Amino acid sequence: MSVATLSAPTATPRTSRPQADPRLDAVREKVERGERLSLADGDLLFTTRDIWTVLELADMVRRRLHGNAAYYNINRHLNYSNVCALSCKFCDFYAKAGEEKAYTRDMEYVREQARRAVESGATEIHSVGGLHPTLPFSYYTDLIATIRDEAKRLGSDLHVKAFTAVEIVHLCKIAKVYKGASAPGEEGRKARREAIRFVLSALKDAGLGSLPGGGAEVFDDRVHDEAYKGKIRSDVWLDVHRVAHELGLNTNATLLYGHIEQRHDRLVHMDMLRRAQDEALARMGYRGIRHSGFGIREGEESGHLGYTGAEGGDAPEITLTKPGTPLPEHVAFNPNAESRIPNAGSAGYYQTIIPLPFFPDGCDLEHLPGPSGLENYRTLSIARLMLDNFPHVKAFWIMQTLPMAQVMLQSGADDIDGTVVWYDITKVNHGAGVGAGNAVTNQEVNVWTLQKAIREAGFEPIERDTLYRRVIRDGADGRIWRV
């Protein structure tokens, strides 16, 4: 029996489907028109017993944006160090200097990983690590440059996606450019952004291609102070990504759920992300309906040149889910679209939302049960519905498992990530099911397995690069690629 038969919308006979929730009719009308859902709509999606309709609506949006395509990539993860100055309660990755499990990779190791990535045909290296208290700033620029230099030596344009927003702020501090960032008000914010710009510019010059979405966790001060105090708060995380977008770097975003947060906290997190994406897309030249705070002035459009980047909810409201709206990656790499989107390709944006389930094993919060499979489906589907201006939703198979990722492709996701090879952040025993943690970090699947999983779920597998351009393979072994 193929895993795809586990899909809730097809596995259960329609006669046993519970009665539809009439309260969802208004939500359906908004979704069909491509209108933004409110937080109240999101609360209803989280609490209704009619999970069938929630999944159906998310699938409707997913197919409107991507049709029958489902994306994967050939990538390799490089965790350069697990030594970290923080001790977040939900984390089983970090180590303190001197502990037996602590490691920090040298440049020879980094070069070898880049070589292996190129030889495997990878288009991307994804590199993150702990907040190492003593490594100099030059280590991080050297890391990027080493990967890029080795890849170029072997004839590959390997993309480097590296460093979460939390790491970027840490690099600002060790580069000694974060002075004044703690000052109150606009003065501190300006100093912070200047420091972030300095660090991101240096990393970009070294060859950084984009930022991952880690470190966002949940944008809520209560949860922050209880579960990961000492980590940057939401405003700083968003500032890092805002500056990255201004520099032309694309980024991702995550949501870590199923621990001490509430469902409404997840919705607020999503709303903050979509408001930040409103700014990014407006900077590119997308038009949208203006809103102020939570109020919307229907029918008022922002002009291409009239957008000032104002914050606090005064950016135009831009939805990509409205029928006929072009996706950012199509606009950025299509010069014929520049007349409609005048700044296409000159600014970055959020590419993907990646909902991540909390794994309790081995951390300070291991007494918590973690989210159920049904909660995973619901949260990802709601992310697809609420984040109407994010072009992609990823079912990260490493943390969701491949069988669950297959069903998520039918429930809002259009991407399942890639071959991965080595993932040391969350140690998952897939053979024991979701939430079973152990020391397994070599979590590799081959391309054939990813393609098979996608086809079983009823979709066409499309290999992408980091920027969601279709990859074309040349040569007998397929290691030579182009976009």
Number of C-alpha atoms within 10 A of each C-alpha: 5 9 14 22 16 16 18 18 18 11 10 12 9 9 6 7 12 11 9 14 13 9 13 18 12 11 21 18 11 15 21 16 11 20 20 22 17 14 16 11 19 21 15 15 24 20 11 15 14 18 21 18 18 26 25 17 21 26 23 21 25 27 18 17 21 15 14 15 19 26 26 23 25 25 26 25 20 22 19 20 21 24 23 19 17 18 19 20 16 21 22 22 21 23 21 18 17 9 9 8 12 15 17 16 13 12 15 11 13 20 19 14 18 26 18 14 23 25 14 17 19 26 24 24 25 20 20 22 21 24 20 23 14 11 12 12 17 13 12 18 18 16 24 24 20 20 25 23 19 20 21 13 10 14 11 22 18 26 23 24 25 28 24 25 25 19 20 23 26 22 25 21 17 17 15 11 18 22 13 14 19 12 13 9 9 10 12 16 18 14 18 24 19 17 25 28 21 17 22 24 16 15 24 20 13 19 22 23 21 25 27 23 24 21 21 20 26 25 24 16 13 14 17 20 12 11 21 20 16 12 21 18 20 19 11 18 21 19 18 23 29 25 20 24 25 17 16 18 23 24 27 21 24 21 24 20 23 22 21 18 18 13 16 14 17 25 25 16 19 26 19 19 22 22 21 22 27 28 26 24 29 27 26 26 24 27 21 21 16 20 18 14 12 9 10 14 11 9 9 12 15 20 13 18 11 9 17 12 14 10 12 11 18 20 27 26 28 27 24 24 27 20 13 10 13 16 17 24 16 14 19 20 14 12 13 10 15 16 10 13 22 17 20 24 20 15 21 26 29 28 24 22 25 24 24 23 24 24 28 23 22 16 15 15 20 17 11 14 14 20 18 13 14 11 15 19 24 23 26 26 30 24 24 30 30 25 26 26 27 27 24 25 26 25 30 21 22 25 21 24 19 21 19 22 27 30 25 31 30 26 30 30 31 32 28 27 23 24 24 23 17 16 19 21 16 19 23 26 19 19 8 10 12 20 23 14 18 14 10 14 16 13 16 15 15 12 16 10 12 24 19 14 22 27 16 17 23 17 20 16 21 20 23 21 23 25 15 19 15 15 17 14 15 11 8 7 9 11 16 18 16 14 10
